[in-house]
Amino acid sequence: MKSTTPLFQLHEIEIVPVLRNIYCATGATADIHLMIDQEVQQTNTLRRVDITVRPATQFPVPISDGYSVYSALLSVLKDVDADVSAHIHDSPLGSLHSSGLQGVFGDSDRDYHKTLRPTETYQLRLGVVDPADSEIFHALVNALVLDGNSIDLSHGTLEVDRFESVNTTHADLLSKAGSMDDPTIELLFETATCIEDAGEITTMFPHRGAVFSSLLGKWNRSVSGDLELELDRKTIERNVIEKPIARTYKTHSVLVNRVENEDGETRNLFRQGFTGECAYEFKDASESVQNAVAALGLFAEYSGVGSAVARGCGNVDAEVNDE
């Protein structure tokens, strides 16, 4: 690679271009990789950000850490762009999908807590499907790379070691899905997936109708009109078969919010959900139905599945393979 003049200097970290739209940071305090979409005028870009963090010290976090991580992210975003932080908090779309912390935890003396170890690294995946994706993404870069490289939780600090981003569009996902003759969708539900199926009733199983109806709603709320999918739940249930791997299936009850009641008392809000692996195959599906559902499977990594996706729920790894 040709040597270049550093674009930015941060805590002894040099950030230099290594490939088109890819930036690499190396130094004593971090190893941070960025992929920055320079076409900022483009809307409806789907973004997935993978962040590696390391605790500065050993400290406890709630077993359901998604809520506390989400609050901390809003706080660091507010420091660099209060409007973006408020938009994420107030948007009915679900602008930011967060996996919560993934990694190896220790036990804790505190009830309903686990311990972060400074000898371990932890993964945090974020997904952005909001039409204001560019503003949200660049606020994240400013908050976690350029203006700072840490996230403060209640009992300690997470230092950002690595920041990677990949981008796509709804049209690209449809094109990839359309290139397959006989796709199988494999979804790994990594964190509790809480799908409200009817009112406050939660689906506790990766049923094809519940999973892909959730994704369909997120897709159509985040896309421009000409790429909306004309699909309904009955069609999904008639043409898709779910094949869960039983040994991986677990159910969960997770903390997603804390609210004050009329007496000023704090009340914990929980959601029920499932984790596990499930494959989805097609039966007598038309090409258009097959393409639409396969695109939704690919979309899951960016949007998450179900409710409370900003608070650590519904994080999914997706693979769509052509049989």
C-alpha positions as CSV (number, residue, x, y, z in Angstrom):
1,M,0.0,0.0,0.0
2,K,1.3,3.5,-0.9
3,S,2.1,5.7,2.1
4,T,-0.3,8.6,2.6
5,T,-0.7,11.5,4.9
6,P,-2.9,10.7,7.9
7,L,-6.5,12.0,7.5
8,F,-7.1,12.2,11.2
9,Q,-5.1,11.9,14.4
10,L,-6.8,10.5,17.6
11,H,-5.2,9.3,20.7
12,E,-2.0,8.3,18.7
13,I,-4.2,6.5,16.1
14,E,-3.6,7.2,12.5
15,I,-6.5,6.8,10.2
16,V,-5.5,6.4,6.5
17,P,-7.3,5.1,3.4
18,V,-6.3,1.6,2.4
19,L,-9.0,0.8,-0.1
20,R,-11.8,2.8,-1.8
21,N,-14.3,3.7,0.9
22,I,-12.4,1.7,3.5
23,Y,-10.4,3.3,6.3
24,C,-8.0,1.5,8.6
25,A,-6.8,2.8,12.0
26,T,-3.8,1.3,13.7
27,G,-2.1,2.4,16.9
28,A,-1.3,1.8,20.5
29,T,-4.9,2.1,21.7
30,A,-7.1,0.6,19.0
31,D,-7.4,-1.3,15.8
32,I,-10.3,0.3,14.1
33,H,-11.6,-0.4,10.5
34,L,-14.1,1.8,8.9
35,M,-16.1,1.5,5.7
36,I,-17.6,4.9,5.0
37,D,-20.1,5.3,2.2
38,Q,-19.1,8.5,0.5
39,E,-22.3,8.7,-1.5
40,V,-24.0,10.6,1.4
41,Q,-26.8,11.8,-0.8
42,Q,-28.1,8.2,-1.2
43,T,-31.0,7.3,1.0
44,N,-32.2,4.0,2.3
45,T,-28.8,2.5,2.7
46,L,-28.8,-0.4,5.1
47,R,-25.8,-0.4,7.4
48,R,-24.4,-3.1,9.7
49,V,-21.7,-2.0,12.2
50,D,-19.6,-4.6,14.1
51,I,-17.8,-3.2,17.1
52,T,-15.3,-4.9,19.3
53,V,-15.0,-3.5,22.8
54,R,-12.8,-4.2,25.8
55,P,-13.7,-3.4,29.4
56,A,-11.3,-0.9,31.0
57,T,-11.8,-2.8,34.3
58,Q,-13.8,-5.7,35.7
59,F,-17.3,-4.6,36.4
60,P,-20.9,-6.0,36.5
61,V,-23.7,-5.5,33.9
62,P,-27.3,-6.7,34.0
63,I,-27.8,-10.2,32.6
64,S,-30.1,-8.5,30.1
65,D,-27.6,-5.9,29.1
66,G,-29.3,-4.7,25.9
67,Y,-31.2,-1.9,27.7
68,S,-28.2,-0.5,29.5
69,V,-26.0,-0.6,26.3
70,Y,-28.8,1.2,24.3
71,S,-29.0,3.9,26.9
72,A,-25.2,4.3,26.9
73,L,-25.2,4.6,23.1
74,L,-27.9,7.3,23.1
75,S,-25.7,9.2,25.6
76,V,-22.6,9.1,23.6
77,L,-24.5,10.0,20.4
78,K,-26.1,12.9,22.3
79,D,-22.7,14.3,23.1
80,V,-21.9,14.6,19.3
81,D,-25.3,15.1,17.8
82,A,-28.3,15.6,20.1
83,D,-30.7,15.7,17.1
84,V,-29.7,12.2,15.9
85,S,-29.9,10.8,19.5
86,A,-33.4,12.2,19.9
87,H,-34.4,10.9,16.4
88,I,-33.3,7.3,17.3
89,H,-35.1,7.5,20.7
90,D,-38.3,8.9,19.3
91,S,-38.6,7.2,15.9
92,P,-41.4,4.6,15.6
93,L,-39.4,2.9,12.9
94,G,-36.8,1.4,15.2
95,S,-33.8,3.3,13.8
96,L,-31.1,1.4,15.5
97,H,-30.8,-2.3,16.1
98,S,-28.4,-3.4,18.8
99,S,-27.3,-6.9,19.7
100,G,-26.2,-6.1,23.2
101,L,-22.8,-7.5,24.3
102,Q,-21.8,-10.9,23.1
103,G,-18.9,-12.8,24.6
104,V,-17.6,-14.6,27.6
105,F,-18.9,-13.4,31.0
106,G,-18.1,-14.2,34.5
107,D,-20.5,-14.7,37.5
108,S,-21.4,-11.7,39.7
109,D,-22.2,-11.3,43.4
110,R,-25.0,-8.9,42.3
111,D,-28.4,-10.4,41.7
112,Y,-29.4,-10.7,38.0
113,H,-25.9,-9.5,36.9
114,K,-22.9,-10.9,35.1
115,T,-19.3,-9.7,35.0
116,L,-17.3,-8.2,32.2
117,R,-13.6,-9.2,32.2
118,P,-10.9,-6.9,31.0
119,T,-9.0,-9.9,29.7
120,E,-11.9,-10.5,27.2
121,T,-13.3,-8.7,24.2
122,Y,-17.0,-8.4,23.5
123,Q,-18.9,-7.9,20.3
124,L,-21.6,-5.4,19.7
125,R,-23.5,-5.4,16.4
126,L,-25.6,-2.4,15.3
127,G,-28.0,-2.2,12.4
128,V,-29.3,0.9,10.8
129,V,-32.3,0.7,8.4
130,D,-33.6,4.3,9.0
131,P,-33.9,6.6,5.9
132,A,-31.6,9.0,8.0
133,D,-28.9,6.3,7.9
134,S,-26.1,8.6,6.8
135,E,-26.6,11.0,9.7
136,I,-26.9,8.1,12.2
137,F,-23.8,6.3,10.8
138,H,-21.6,9.4,10.8
139,A,-22.8,10.3,14.4
140,L,-21.7,6.8,15.4
141,V,-18.3,7.3,13.7
142,N,-17.8,10.6,15.5
143,A,-18.9,9.3,18.8
144,L,-17.0,6.0,18.8
145,V,-13.9,6.8,16.6
146,L,-13.2,10.4,16.0
147,D,-14.4,12.3,19.0
148,G,-14.0,9.4,21.5
149,N,-13.5,5.7,21.6
150,S,-15.4,4.6,24.7
151,I,-18.9,3.8,25.9
152,D,-19.7,4.5,29.6
153,L,-22.0,2.1,31.4
154,S,-23.3,2.4,35.0
155,H,-20.3,0.6,36.6
156,G,-17.5,0.9,34.1
157,T,-16.2,1.8,30.7
158,L,-16.0,-0.1,27.4
159,E,-13.1,0.9,25.1
160,V,-13.6,0.5,21.4
161,D,-10.9,-1.7,19.9
162,R,-12.5,-2.2,16.4
163,F,-15.2,-0.6,14.3
164,E,-16.3,-2.2,11.0
165,S,-19.2,-1.3,8.8
166,V,-20.8,-3.0,5.7
167,N,-23.4,-1.3,3.6
168,T,-26.1,-2.5,1.2
169,T,-29.5,-1.5,-0.1
170,H,-32.9,-3.0,-0.4
171,A,-32.4,-3.3,-4.1
172,D,-29.1,-5.1,-3.7
173,L,-30.8,-7.7,-1.4
174,L,-33.6,-8.3,-3.9
175,S,-31.0,-8.7,-6.6
176,K,-29.0,-11.2,-4.6
177,A,-32.2,-13.1,-3.7
178,G,-33.3,-13.2,-7.3
179,S,-30.0,-14.7,-8.4
180,M,-30.8,-18.0,-6.6
181,D,-32.8,-20.9,-8.0
182,D,-33.7,-22.8,-4.9
183,P,-32.7,-20.8,-1.7
184,T,-32.7,-22.1,1.8
185,I,-32.7,-19.4,4.5
186,E,-30.8,-20.3,7.7
187,L,-31.4,-17.9,10.6
188,L,-29.5,-18.1,13.9
189,F,-31.5,-16.2,16.5
190,E,-28.6,-15.1,18.8
191,T,-30.5,-13.1,21.3
192,A,-34.0,-13.4,22.7
193,T,-36.3,-12.8,19.8
194,C,-39.6,-11.3,21.0
195,I,-42.3,-11.2,18.3
196,E,-45.7,-9.7,19.4
197,D,-48.1,-11.7,17.3
198,A,-51.4,-10.5,18.6
199,G,-51.7,-7.6,21.0
200,E,-49.4,-8.4,23.9
201,I,-49.2,-12.1,23.1
202,T,-45.6,-13.1,22.3
203,T,-44.6,-15.9,19.8
204,M,-42.2,-18.2,21.6
205,F,-41.2,-20.2,18.4
206,P,-39.6,-19.3,15.1
207,H,-42.8,-19.8,13.1
208,R,-42.5,-18.7,9.5
209,G,-45.5,-16.5,9.6
210,A,-44.4,-14.6,12.7
211,V,-40.7,-14.2,11.7
212,F,-41.2,-13.1,8.1
213,S,-44.2,-10.9,8.9
214,S,-42.1,-9.1,11.4
215,L,-39.3,-8.6,8.8
216,L,-41.9,-7.6,6.1
217,G,-43.2,-4.8,8.3
218,K,-39.7,-3.5,9.0
219,W,-38.8,-3.7,5.3
220,N,-41.9,-1.8,4.1
221,R,-41.5,0.9,6.7
222,S,-37.9,1.5,5.8
223,V,-38.0,1.5,2.0
224,S,-39.2,3.8,-0.8
225,G,-42.5,3.0,-2.4
226,D,-41.3,1.2,-5.5
227,L,-39.4,-1.4,-3.5
228,E,-42.2,-2.2,-1.1
229,L,-43.0,-6.0,-1.0
230,E,-46.5,-7.0,-1.8
231,L,-46.6,-10.0,0.4
232,D,-49.0,-11.2,3.2
233,R,-48.8,-13.6,6.0
234,K,-51.1,-16.2,4.5
235,T,-48.9,-16.4,1.4
236,I,-45.8,-16.8,3.6
237,E,-47.4,-19.6,5.6
238,R,-48.6,-21.4,2.5
239,N,-45.2,-21.4,0.7
240,V,-42.6,-21.5,3.4
241,I,-41.7,-24.4,5.8
242,E,-39.7,-23.8,9.0
243,K,-37.2,-26.5,10.2
244,P,-36.0,-25.6,13.6
245,I,-33.0,-27.4,15.2
246,A,-34.6,-28.6,18.4
247,R,-31.4,-28.9,20.5
248,T,-30.6,-25.2,20.0
249,Y,-34.0,-23.9,21.0
250,K,-34.4,-22.0,24.3
251,T,-36.9,-19.5,25.7
252,H,-36.1,-16.4,27.6
253,S,-37.5,-13.5,29.6
254,V,-35.4,-10.3,29.2
255,L,-35.5,-6.8,30.6
256,V,-36.1,-4.2,27.9
257,N,-37.0,-1.1,29.8
258,R,-37.6,0.6,33.1
259,V,-40.5,3.0,33.6
260,E,-41.9,5.0,36.5
261,N,-45.5,4.5,37.6
262,E,-47.8,7.1,38.9
263,D,-46.4,6.7,42.4
264,G,-42.9,7.4,41.2
265,E,-41.8,3.8,41.6
266,T,-39.5,2.2,39.0
267,R,-41.1,-0.8,37.2
268,N,-39.1,-3.3,35.1
269,L,-40.6,-4.2,31.7
270,F,-39.8,-7.7,30.4
271,R,-40.3,-9.4,27.1
272,Q,-40.5,-13.1,26.4
273,G,-38.7,-14.6,23.4
274,F,-36.6,-17.5,22.0
275,T,-33.1,-18.2,20.7
276,G,-31.9,-21.0,18.4
277,E,-31.3,-22.0,14.8
278,C,-34.0,-22.5,12.1
279,A,-33.9,-23.2,8.4
280,Y,-36.7,-22.1,6.1
281,E,-37.4,-23.8,2.8
282,F,-40.0,-23.2,0.1
283,K,-42.8,-25.4,-1.1
284,D,-44.7,-24.6,-4.4
285,A,-43.7,-20.9,-4.1
286,S,-43.7,-18.6,-7.1
287,E,-40.5,-17.0,-8.1
288,S,-41.7,-13.6,-6.8
289,V,-42.6,-15.0,-3.4
290,Q,-39.4,-16.9,-3.2
291,N,-37.3,-13.8,-4.0
292,A,-39.2,-11.6,-1.6
293,V,-38.9,-14.0,1.4
294,A,-35.2,-14.7,0.6
295,A,-34.5,-10.9,0.6
296,L,-36.3,-10.6,4.0
297,G,-34.0,-13.3,5.3
298,L,-30.9,-11.3,4.2
299,F,-32.5,-8.1,5.6
300,A,-32.7,-9.7,9.1
301,E,-29.1,-9.0,9.9
302,Y,-29.6,-5.3,9.4
303,S,-33.1,-4.8,11.0
304,G,-33.3,-7.5,13.7
305,V,-36.5,-9.6,14.2
306,G,-39.4,-8.7,16.4
307,S,-39.7,-6.0,19.1
308,A,-37.2,-4.3,21.3
309,V,-34.4,-4.7,18.7
310,A,-32.7,-1.6,19.9
311,R,-32.5,-3.1,23.4
312,G,-30.6,-6.2,22.5
313,C,-33.5,-8.4,21.3
314,G,-33.8,-10.2,17.9
315,N,-30.2,-10.2,16.8
316,V,-29.9,-12.6,13.9
317,D,-27.1,-14.2,11.8
318,A,-28.5,-15.0,8.4
319,E,-27.3,-17.2,5.5
320,V,-29.2,-17.7,2.3
321,N,-27.8,-20.6,0.3
322,D,-28.8,-21.8,-3.1
323,E,-29.4,-25.5,-3.0
